Amino acid sequence: MNAIVVREFGGPEVLKLESIADPVAGPGQVVVNVRAVGVNPVDTYIRAGAHAIRPQLPYTPGSDAAGEILSVGGGVTGCAEGDRVYVAAPNAGTYGEQLVCSATQVHRLPDGATWGQGAALGVPYATAFRALFQRTHARPGETVLVHGATGGVGIATVELAHARGLRVIGTGSTDKGLTAVRDHGADVVVNHSLPDYTKSIMDATGGRGVDLIVEMLANVNLDRDLSLLAKHGRIVVVGNRGRIEINPREAMNRDATILGLMLFNASEVEFAEIHAGLVAGLANGTLNPIIGREMDLKDASKAHEAVLQPGALGKIVLMP
């Protein structure tokens, strides 16, 4: 089969399409025929050697995919050959025509969902679910600011928060992106490229501030975020690309909490909860992932450049 292989850490150019052996399912495992692959910013950090996770070289990137089960290993129950599934398997090597993973890492893909939407679930929607319901314990009636709401995690957060009964404020930088954010459940949208956008957020809360912020670019926004919080507010950092100086007094004045999140730290029980919720949401129409761009598998290097560009709308997927 064909797959992307990384033989050295570095820039996007280290992503090479190669012919490698077909995977074989061992006990408790399944082999999936991959129809779509999700591309995430974290994939680029790992590829560059700039992440806490450093896979042994050579490796095939990727944690998200969707397709049909080709074969099952011994002892596998609950799924069978031919089942439509999405894959949420940290660093399972999804950038290929086939992949092997634990049977517990594949989840039913409802008939109404496209392959691309299935590939959009693993990291973005699981991150959003964990941020809202496992790390910050978001409650109906609270106001959440999704700072950078147009990307894969952002749209997921908007949908999940809206479905849970939160009031959602979403930011973006383009009219097209803000329209999509509103269409997916935001009550208020704000263009964060405008110099006075924080005033619009405070005005939308009557000056009270927001209860919760899901932050996609903490190295740019974290200090400013603290001034937007209501008393006892929480910030969960799901994306960051550098250092930032903050004023701790802003946190002290509000009894505020700043939380970090790395999806791969979730326990098996937490992952089970996450994906039970996502499958149900996809089946009942609550969740409707946006596929912003489809690219050929051989263009993985271009996808790694595109996924870090500002103004992204929805999810980038690779098609083997």
Secondary structure, 3 states (H helix, E strand, C coil): CEEEEECCCCCHHHEEEEECCCCCCCCCEEEEEEEEEEECHHHHHHHCCCCCCCCCCCECCCCEEEEEEEEECCCCCCCCCCCEEEEECCCCCCCECEEEEEHHHEEECCCCCCHHHHHCHHHHHHHHHHHHHHHCCCCCCCEEEEECCCEHHHHHHHHHHHHHCCEEEEEECCHHHHHHHHHCCCCEEEECCCCCHHHHHHHHCCCCCEEEEEECCHHHHHHHHHCCEEEEEEEEECCCCCCCCCCHHHHHHHCCEEEECCHHHCCHHHHHHHHHHHHHHHHHCCCCCCEEEEEEHHHHHHHHHHCCCCCCCEEEEEEC
